[in-house]
Amino acid sequence: MIYFDNAATTLQKPEGVEEAVIQALRRAGNAGRGAHEPTLAASRILYQTREKLARLFVVSNPSRIAFTSNATEALNIAIQGIFKPGDHVITSVCEHNSVLRPLYRMEEQGIELSLIDVDTKGRLRYDSLEELVRANTKAVVITHASNLTGNVTDMERIASFTKEHGLLLIVDASQSAGILPISVEETGIDVLCFTGHKGLLGPQGTGGIYVREGIEIAPLKVGGSGIHSFDKKHPAMMPTALEAGTLNVHGIAGLGASVDYILQTGTDKIFEKEMALSRRFVRGIQDLPDIHIYGDLESGLRTGIVSLNIGEEDSAKISDILWEDYEICVRAGAHCAPLMHKALGTIEQGAVRFSFSHYNTAEEIDIAIEALRELCV
């Protein structure tokens, strides 16, 4: 089997991840719910993993990072906890439904929404930003990298814009965390939402949200916290404010191990390997008859995602053939990115998405190239 569906979830994890989960299952209790060794072990896992994430994202205060079950929960916390009726929000057509659907829900409750469009290669039209600003604009919510085209957002340009206009910058790092360098404080990111099971190479059911000091978010859920149990209101200090209930300590232990690996390896090496594989793949298929590749292939800064179609064939059919005949795992369809498909004109057809990991090999790439060559004959 050849696995090229890493934008959905990474299958191959660093060696220490499985062992960290097993050890946590054996030793970790419920963090903050006692003073015995099992609960202290759980608390240490949370503390240490929070510190590792802070190093990865260059955050000076690790307590500004709260754990969530994934990026979807983190984005819902941010969007539903910050915006109020009458606020205006700028987002883009590149967004995943984890951004769009919470915003649409808030739009029904009275917020206003504007979209940054893209060109034919799925590149954001940054020049339109000034036209979208209103007196009541509160924030820009933007993906760091498209899960369909692999195009990377010019975050410095967006951050400069939000700073100039006094807006919040909320970033979806689902496709970039662990692959691209992210320095939230230096860049000027106010809220960063990330998941653990993609580029961070951790278990599913893990993720988090960074919130800049001075920003208050109404929690999406309240309940058990392990502290201030007699108060009617949930504690307001971070990270407890956004961590009601029992956390996935076992999964977070695995996440801590995967972040260790990323810190030791370096995102630069991970990125370079994924880009080398992506370039090899594109070179091998770009001249095949009827192949149409989406995204900005000339850019040196993109993720290891290559989405394509073969003529007018349905993307699901191509994906099925790749699995049934070649045991190649890819993702077909809409990829939870409806506005991008609309912009690219692929609503009916969808697209076949190859998404590479640095664990993939040149030999696997060559097998995929040959498979597509046979399909294009």
C-alpha positions in Angstrom: 0.0 0.0 0.0 1.2 3.5 -0.9 -0.4 6.2 1.3 -0.8 9.7 -0.3 -3.6 11.0 1.9 -1.6 12.8 4.5 -3.7 16.0 4.2 -6.6 14.1 5.7 -4.5 12.4 8.4 -0.9 11.2 8.6 -0.7 7.4 8.8 2.9 6.9 9.5 3.9 8.4 12.9 7.3 8.9 14.6 8.5 5.8 16.5 7.9 7.3 20.0 4.2 8.2 19.5 2.8 4.7 20.0 4.9 4.1 23.0 4.0 7.4 24.6 0.3 6.6 24.2 0.7 3.1 25.7 2.7 4.4 28.7 0.0 7.1 29.3 -2.7 4.5 29.1 -0.9 2.5 31.8 0.2 5.4 34.1 -1.9 8.5 33.6 -5.0 9.4 35.6 -7.2 12.5 35.3 -5.1 15.7 35.3 -5.9 18.2 38.0 -8.3 15.8 39.8 -6.2 14.7 42.8 -2.7 14.7 44.3 -1.8 11.1 43.7 0.8 9.9 41.2 -1.5 8.9 38.4 -3.1 12.4 38.3 0.3 14.1 38.7 1.6 12.0 35.7 -1.3 13.2 33.6 -0.7 16.8 34.6 3.0 16.4 33.7 2.0 15.1 30.2 -0.2 18.2 29.6 2.4 20.6 31.0 5.3 19.2 29.0 3.3 18.9 25.7 2.1 22.5 26.1 5.7 23.6 26.5 6.8 21.7 23.4 4.0 23.3 21.4 5.0 26.7 22.7 8.6 26.1 21.5 7.3 24.9 18.1 5.1 28.0 17.6 7.5 30.3 19.3 5.0 31.3 22.1 6.5 32.9 25.2 3.8 31.8 27.6 2.7 28.1 27.2 -0.4 28.7 29.2 -1.9 30.6 26.3 -2.2 27.2 24.5 -5.3 25.2 25.3 -5.9 21.6 24.1 -8.9 20.7 22.0 -10.0 17.6 20.2 -9.0 18.9 16.7 -8.8 22.1 14.7 -12.6 22.0 14.1 -13.2 22.4 17.8 -10.5 25.1 18.1 -12.0 27.1 15.2 -15.5 26.8 16.7 -14.2 28.0 20.0 -12.6 31.0 18.3 -15.3 32.0 15.9 -18.3 31.4 18.3 -16.4 32.8 21.3 -15.1 36.1 19.8 -17.7 37.4 17.3 -21.0 39.0 18.2 -24.0 40.3 16.1 -22.9 43.4 14.2 -19.3 42.3 13.8 -17.9 42.1 10.3 -15.4 39.3 9.4 -13.2 38.8 6.4 -12.3 35.3 5.3 -11.5 33.6 2.0 -12.8 31.2 -0.6 -9.8 28.9 0.3 -11.3 27.9 3.6 -12.3 24.5 4.9 -15.8 24.0 6.2 -14.3 24.0 9.7 -14.0 27.8 9.1 -16.9 28.4 6.8 -19.7 26.6 8.7 -19.1 28.2 12.1 -19.0 31.6 10.2 -22.2 30.8 8.4 -23.8 29.9 11.7 -22.7 33.2 13.2 -23.9 35.0 10.0 -27.4 33.7 10.8 -27.0 35.3 14.3 -26.1 38.7 12.9 -22.4 38.9 11.9 -21.5 40.1 8.4 -19.1 38.2 6.2 -16.9 39.1 3.2 -14.7 36.8 1.1 -11.3 37.3 -0.4 -11.4 35.8 -3.9 -8.7 33.8 -5.8 -7.3 33.8 -9.3 -7.4 30.8 -11.7 -4.5 29.2 -9.8 -6.2 29.5 -6.5 -4.0 32.4 -5.3 -5.5 34.9 -3.0 -6.3 38.4 -4.4 -4.5 40.3 -1.7 -5.2 43.6 -3.5 -8.9 43.3 -2.7 -8.3 43.4 1.1 -8.7 47.2 1.4 -12.0 47.1 -0.5 -13.4 44.6 2.0 -12.7 46.6 5.2 -15.7 48.2 6.9 -16.1 50.3 10.0 -17.3 47.3 11.9 -14.7 44.8 10.7 -13.3 42.9 13.6 -11.1 40.1 12.2 -9.6 38.2 9.4 -10.0 34.4 9.6 -7.7 32.7 7.2 -6.1 29.4 6.4 -2.3 29.2 6.4 -2.3 26.7 3.5 -5.1 25.4 1.3 -6.1 21.8 1.7 -6.9 21.6 -2.0 -4.3 23.4 -3.9 -1.4 23.4 -1.4 -1.0 27.2 -1.9 0.4 28.9 1.1 -1.0 32.2 2.4 1.4 35.2 2.6 0.9 35.5 6.4 3.2 38.4 6.8 1.1 40.4 4.3 -2.1 39.4 6.0 -0.7 40.2 9.4 0.5 43.6 8.2 -3.0 44.4 6.9 -4.6 43.3 10.2 -2.2 45.3 12.3 -2.7 48.4 10.1 -6.4 48.3 10.6 -6.5 47.1 14.2 -8.1 43.8 13.4 -7.7 40.3 14.9 -5.9 37.7 12.9 -7.3 34.2 13.4 -5.3 31.5 11.5 -6.3 27.9 10.6 -3.0 26.0 10.7 -4.5 22.6 10.0 -2.3 22.1 6.8 0.8 23.9 8.0 1.5 23.1 11.6 4.6 20.8 11.8 5.5 21.5 8.1 5.9 25.2 7.8 7.6 27.4 10.4 5.1 29.3 12.5 6.1 32.1 14.9 2.8 33.5 16.2 4.1 36.4 18.3 6.6 37.6 15.7 4.1 37.3 12.9 1.3 38.9 14.9 -1.2 36.0 14.9 -3.8 36.6 17.6 -5.4 33.1 17.5 -3.9 30.0 16.1 -6.0 26.8 15.6 -4.3 23.5 14.9 -4.9 19.8 14.8 -2.6 17.1 16.0 -3.1 14.3 13.5 -1.9 15.9 10.3 1.5 17.7 9.9 2.1 17.4 13.7 2.1 13.6 13.2 0.2 12.9 16.4 -2.9 10.9 17.2 -6.4 11.7 16.0 -8.6 13.5 18.7 -5.8 16.0 19.5 -5.3 19.6 18.7 -5.3 23.0 20.2 -5.7 26.8 20.2 -3.3 29.6 21.0 -4.9 32.8 22.2 -2.9 36.0 22.5 -2.8 37.6 26.0 -5.5 40.2 26.2 -8.0 38.4 24.1 -11.0 36.9 25.9 -12.9 34.0 24.3 -16.3 32.9 25.6 -15.8 29.2 26.1 -17.7 26.8 23.8 -18.3 24.5 26.7 -18.1 24.8 30.5 -18.1 22.2 33.3 -15.5 20.3 35.3 -12.2 22.1 35.7 -10.6 20.6 38.8 -10.4 24.0 40.4 -12.9 26.6 41.8 -15.5 23.9 42.0 -17.9 26.0 44.1 -18.0 28.8 41.6 -21.1 29.1 39.4 -18.9 30.3 36.5 -16.2 28.4 34.7 -12.7 29.6 35.5 -11.6 32.5 33.2 -7.9 32.0 33.2 -6.1 30.2 30.3 -5.8 27.4 29.6 -8.5 26.2 32.0 -11.0 28.6 30.4 -11.1 26.5 27.2 -10.4 23.1 28.6 -13.6 22.0 30.4 -13.9 18.4 31.1 -11.4 15.5 31.0 -8.8 16.0 28.3 -7.5 13.3 26.0 -4.3 12.8 28.0 -3.4 9.6 26.2 -3.6 11.2 22.8 -1.8 14.3 24.1 1.0 12.1 25.3 1.4 10.9 21.7 1.2 14.4 20.4 4.0 15.4 22.8 6.2 12.6 21.4 5.5 13.7 17.8 6.3 17.3 18.5 9.5 16.1 20.1 10.3 14.5 16.7 9.4 17.6 14.8 11.6 19.8 17.0 14.5 17.5 16.7 14.1 17.0 12.9 13.2 20.6 12.1 10.3 21.8 10.0 12.8 23.0 7.4 13.9 19.4 6.7 10.4 18.1 6.7 9.3 20.8 4.3 12.2 20.3 2.0 11.5 16.6 1.7 7.8 17.1 1.0 8.6 19.7 -1.6 11.2 17.5 -3.3 8.6 14.7 -3.6 5.9 17.1 -4.8 8.2 18.5 -7.5 9.2 15.0 -8.6 5.5 14.1 -8.9 4.6 17.2 -10.9 7.5 16.9 -13.3 6.5 13.3 -14.0 2.8 14.0 -14.8 2.5 17.6 -16.0 2.9 16.6 -19.7 0.6 13.6 -19.6 -2.4 14.0 -21.9 -5.6 15.3 -20.2 -3.9 15.9 -16.9 -5.0 19.2 -15.3 -3.2 20.2 -12.1 -4.6 22.9 -9.8 -2.7 25.5 -7.7 0.3 27.7 -8.0 2.9 25.2 -9.1 5.6 27.8 -9.7 5.6 29.0 -6.1 8.5 27.8 -4.0 6.4 28.0 -0.8 3.6 25.5 -1.0 2.7 22.3 0.9 3.1 18.8 -0.4 -0.4 18.7 -1.9 -1.1 18.1 -5.6 -4.7 18.0 -6.8 -5.5 17.0 -10.3 -8.1 15.7 -12.7 -7.9 13.5 -15.8 -10.0 14.9 -18.6 -13.7 14.9 -17.6 -13.5 11.7 -15.6 -15.1 11.8 -12.2 -12.5 12.2 -9.4 -14.1 9.4 -7.4 -13.7 7.0 -10.3 -10.0 7.8 -10.6 -9.5 7.5 -6.9 -11.2 4.1 -6.8 -9.0 2.8 -9.7 -5.8 4.0 -8.0 -6.8 2.0 -4.9 -8.3 -1.1 -6.5 -5.6 -1.6 -9.2 -2.5 0.1 -7.7 -3.2 0.2 -3.9 -2.5 3.9 -3.9 -4.5 5.9 -1.2 -5.6 9.4 -2.4 -8.6 11.6 -1.6 -11.3 12.5 -4.2 -14.3 14.8 -4.1 -14.8 18.2 -2.6 -12.3 18.0 0.3 -14.7 20.1 2.5 -13.6 23.1 0.5 -16.7 24.1 -1.5 -15.8 27.7 -2.3 -12.4 26.7 -3.7 -14.0 24.1 -6.0 -16.4 26.7 -7.1 -13.6 29.1 -7.9 -11.7 26.4 -9.8 -14.8 25.2 -11.7 -14.6 21.7 -10.3 -17.9 21.5 -8.3 -19.3 18.6 -10.4 -16.0 16.7 -11.0 -14.2 17.3 -7.7 -10.5 16.6 -7.7 -8.1 13.8 -7.0 -5.8 15.0 -4.2 -2.3 13.5 -3.6 -0.8 14.7 -0.3 2.7 13.7 0.5 4.5 13.2 3.8 8.2 13.3 4.3 7.9 9.6 5.2 7.0 8.9 1.5 9.8 7.9 -0.9 10.8 8.7 -4.4 10.1 5.1 -5.4 6.5 5.5 -4.3 6.2 8.8 -6.3 7.5 7.0 -9.4 4.9 4.2 -9.0 2.1 6.9 -8.8 3.5 8.6 -11.9 3.4 5.3 -13.8 -0.1 4.6 -12.7 -1.4 8.0 -13.9 0.5 7.4 -17.2 -1.4 4.2 -17.7 -4.7 5.9 -16.9 -4.0 8.6 -19.4 -3.4 6.3 -22.3 
